[in-house]
């Protein structure tokens, strides 16, 4: 099953802010692409559970908090943070 990955507007802004201020923008881009790929294919196996459908996943130099919506095969990224490499 393939999931659609969406970002809350605030999470999109957080990612943009991280990218703009990153010492290695290529690493941020690569991590964001890898996160999207993994969340599309198997979000339940990524990161650690925090609440019922909310998980936290680290793909250095980023960490994301996301919510899984199984009914409509969608993953929504709620937050994006810089955690360093």
Residue pairs with C-beta under 8 A, 6 or more apart in sequence:
1 73
2 40
2 41
2 73
3 39
3 40
3 41
3 43
3 68
3 73
3 74
3 75
4 40
4 73
4 74
4 75
5 36
5 39
5 40
5 74
5 75
5 76
5 77
6 74
6 75
6 76
6 77
7 15
7 76
7 77
7 80
8 76
8 77
8 78
8 79
10 79
11 64
11 77
11 78
11 79
11 80
14 79
14 80
14 81
15 28
15 32
15 62
15 80
18 28
18 62
18 80
18 81
18 82
19 25
19 28
19 29
19 32
21 82
22 28
22 61
22 82
24 61
24 85
27 60
27 61
27 85
28 61
28 62
31 59
31 60
31 61
31 62
32 62
34 59
35 57
35 59
35 62
35 64
35 77
38 46
38 57
38 59
39 46
39 57
39 66
39 75
39 77
40 75
43 55
43 66
43 68
43 75
44 55
44 68
46 55
46 57
47 55
47 56
47 57
47 58
47 64
47 66
48 55
48 56
48 57
49 55
50 56
50 65
53 67
53 68
53 69
53 70
54 65
54 66
54 67
54 68
54 78
55 65
55 66
55 67
55 68
56 63
56 64
56 65
56 66
57 63
57 64
57 66
58 83
60 83
60 84
60 85
61 82
61 83
61 84
61 85
62 80
62 81
62 82
62 83
63 80
63 81
63 82
63 83
64 77
64 78
64 79
64 80
64 81
65 77
65 78
65 79
66 75
66 76
66 77
66 78
67 75
67 76
67 78
68 74
68 75
69 75
69 76
